[in-house]
Amino acid sequence: MWETYKKGFRAWLQLEKSLADNSVEAYLHDMDKLTVYLQAVGKVGAPKDIGLKDLEQFIQWISELGMTASSQSRIISGLRSFYHYCLLEQIVTADPTVLLEAPRQKRALPEILSFEEIEHIISQVDLSTPEGGRNKAILETLYSCGLRVSELVNLRISSLYLDTGFIRVTGKGNKERLVPIGRDAIKYINIYRNDIRVHLNIKPAQEDYLFLNRRGSHLTRVMIFIILKNLAQKARIRKNISPHTFRHSFATHLVEGGADLRAVQEMLGHESITTTEIYTHLDREYLRDTLQQFHPAFKN
């Protein structure tokens, strides 16, 4: 019986919410956990037969299995989406997730790089090779625009407005946004396009992707990870670095420089301002320097 509801939920996530395939599969995988639990406790009715108490016991069950607070919160978010769909389709008349509480979790501060560290990593690129010229353009774009790695690998030539200093980015849920792009990134994109990319044998249907591998196909997310890890190793930077580290650093440097949170939210493509607020963290050294400079009790 639940398979029918899951199929409808899948179609709703794809068509109404425009979620990527990976996100849809994650939602459905979490729903599978619920139905496994319901079968285990002999609760084989329809969604309308499931109450708040049942869902609370389900959350307790996955907690006892060792699932982290963040994973539990993600599953609860999925349950809320499922019951929202059920309400819209009149499968249920009440939403049992309204009073379902997510476990409290510590918000981990992301690893960030200083501007000097980012410059040091980028300086490790070997510009004597075609891949080096491409990688320079990639890293300048990644830091200049604060892109997600998926947004970077899917960046299209038709989405570049370099003469006006903007690029059009397709983010989560296929939402588009215009992001300013810096002069260095524009410079190295143009060098890559005019001197390197033109010599590639580009495969069919790949012509509009900006960044390509040597075989003429667009890059994978894993390839960007490998490029960055190798350069960080050359730069002898010991931090746990990924493409997302560049995005975290981009946002943190903006906020520490006094940028408006709403503007940063828009550039990052965050749906909620609370997601952006994580970047308001400041390191202790910066706080101490600020106090010594401005607070009467700390002045020499």
N, C-alpha and C positions, 0 to 999 in steps of 0.2 A: 504493500500500500504506500509506504513512504517513498518508494522509488518514483512513483508518479509525481509526488510533490517535489522531489528533488529535480526531476526533469523540468518541471515548470519554473522552479527557482533558478536553474541554470539558464534557461531562456531569458528570464527577467534580468538576470545579472548581465548577460551578454547584450541584449537588445535595449533594455531601459536604462541600465547603469553604465553601459559601454565599457565594462571592465575588460582588462587584458585576460588572455586565456589562463595565464599562471595564477592570477588572482581568483578567477572563477573556480579553478581546480582546488585552490586552497580553501575556499568557502565550502565546496562540496566535500572535501576531505574531512573538514571539521564536522559537517552534518553527519557524515558516516560514523564518527565517534559517538554522536548522540544516539543514533539508531542502534549501534552495537550495545550501548549501555541500556537502552530501553528493552531490547531483546533479553539482555542478561537478567533484568529485574522483572521480566514478564509483563512489561507495559507495551502492548503491541497495538494500541489504538491509533487514532488519527491525531494530527497536530492540535485539534480542538480539545482533545482529551488530556493534554499535557498542561499541568499547572506550574505555578511559581515554585512550589515545594519540590516537584519533580526535577526542575532545572537546577535548583540549589543543590539537590542530592547528586545530580550529574556533575556539577562543578566540584563538589567535594570528592567525588570518585576520581576525576582526572587529576585533582590535586594530590590525592593519596598515591596515584600512579607515578608521581614525581614530576608532573608538568609544572613549568615555571609560572610565576605570576604574569609575566608578559604574554605567554602562550595562552593562559587562561583568559586573559583580557581579550586577546584576539578572537578566541572561540566565542566569548560572550558577544562581541561585536558582530560576529557572523550569525549568531542566534537572533540578535535584534533585527538584522537585515532580513533573515528568513521570515520572522513573524510579521515584519512590516509588509513583505510580499504577500503573506497569507491574509493579512487584513485587507489589502488592496483587492485581492482576488476573492474575498469573502469566504475563505476557507475557515477562518476563525472569526469570532465576534469580539474577542478581547485579546490583548497582547500580554502574555505572562512574563515577558522580559522587562516590563516597565520598571519593576521594583527589584530586578536582579542586579546585585552589586558586584562590581569587578574588584578583584583583590588589589590592595594597595601595593604599588611597586616603586622601587627607587628609580628615579630618572638618572640614568648614567650620562655623564657629560662625554660628548664625543671627543676622540683624539683630534687635536688640531696641530697644524704646522705654522710656524712663524713665516712672515713674508720672506725672510732671508733663507729659511729652509726650503721653501718652495722654489726660490730662485736657484738655490744650490742644486736641487734635484733636476730642474729644467736644464741647467748648465751642463749636466752629464750627457745630454743627447749628442750623438755623433752626427754632425751635420754634413759629413762627407759622404753619407749614404742616402739613397732615396727614402728608406724607412726612417732615417733620422730626421729628414726634412718634414716628413708626415708627422712623426711623433712630437716634434717641436710645435707644430700647429695644433695638434691634439691637446697637449698639456696647457698651452697658452689659452685655448678655448675653454678647457675644463675649468681653469681657475678664473679666467676673466668673466665667465657667465654663470658659474656655480651650478653646472648641469649635473643631473643624475647620469650615471654611466649609460643607461638605456637611451636617454635623450641624446647623448653624444653619438653613439653608434648609429642612431636612426636619423641623424641630422642630414637634411637634404640640401642640395645646391639651390633648389627652387625656394628654399626658406631663408636664404641669405639676402640681407639688404645692407650690404657692407658700405654702400655709398652714403647711407643715412646712419650707419652705426648700430644696426639692430639685426637680430636673427629671430626667426619664428620657431618656437620649440613646441613639440607635442609631448605633453607630460602624462601623468596618471589619469586614467579615465578618458583618454584621447582629448584632454583639454589643452587648447592652444594658448600660448602667451608670447608676447614680444619681450625679448631680453636685450638690453644694451650689450655691446661687445667692444672690448678695448682695442686700442690702436695696434698693440703688438700682436694680438690674436688676428686682427685683420691683415696685418702685414704678412704673417707666416702662412695664413690660409691662402693668400694670393700667390705667394711663392710656391706653395705646394700645388695649387691648381695649375699654375702657368708653367712650372718647370719640372714637375714630377708626375702628377696625375695624368697629364696629357700623353705620356709615354706608355701608360698601362693598356693592356688588352682587356677592356672592360666587358664583363659578362652581361648577357641580356637581362633586363629588368633591374640592373644594378647602376644604371647610368646616372641616376639622380642622387645616389648616396654620396656624401662628401668624402668620407674617409674610407679608403679601400685597402685591402691587402695586396700582396704582389701578384695574386692570381686574378685580381679584378673584381673581387666580391667585397661586400661591406664587412667591416670588422665585427667580431663578437665581443661581448662584455668581458669574457675570460681573457681575451687578448689584451684588452686595456689594463686589466689587473696585472698581467705578466709584464707588460711594458713598464708600468709604474713600479712594481716590486724590484725589477732589475735596476732601474735608475736610482731608487732609494738605497739599494745595496751598494751601488757604486759611490753614492754620496755619503755612505757610512752613517745613515740616519737610522737609529735603532727603533723608532716608533713603529707601531702596527699601522701600516699605511695601505690604503686602498683608494680607488677613484673617489669614494665618498669622503675621504679625508680632505680632498681638495675642495669639495662642496662645503663641508663643515668650516674649513678655514676661510673660504670666500665669505661666508655669512658672518662668522665671528669677527673677521677684520672689518667688515662693514659696520657692524653694531658697535664695536669698540671705537670705531672712528666717528661715531655719532649719527649714523644713518637711521632714518625713521623705520620703526619695525614694520609698518604697513608696506613701505616700499620694498623692504627685504622680503617680506611675505610674498609680494607680487612677483619679484624676480625669481624666488625659489619655487613658485607654483604650489605653495602650501594652501590647503583648503581652510585650515584653522590657524588663527594667530597664535594659539597656545603652542603649536608645533614650532613656530618661529622663536618663541620666547626662550627656548633652550639656549639660544645663542647670546642671551644677555649675560651669561656667566662670564666672569672676568678672573684671570689668574691672580693669585695672592700678591705676586710681585707688583702687578699693575695697580691693584687696590692700595697697597702700601705706598707706592710712589705718589698716587693721587692724594692720599691723606696727607703725606708729608708736604706736598706742594700747596694744598688748599686749606687744610684744617688747622685752626690756631693752636690746638693742643699738640700737634705733631711738628709744627714749624720749629726750626732751630733758633 
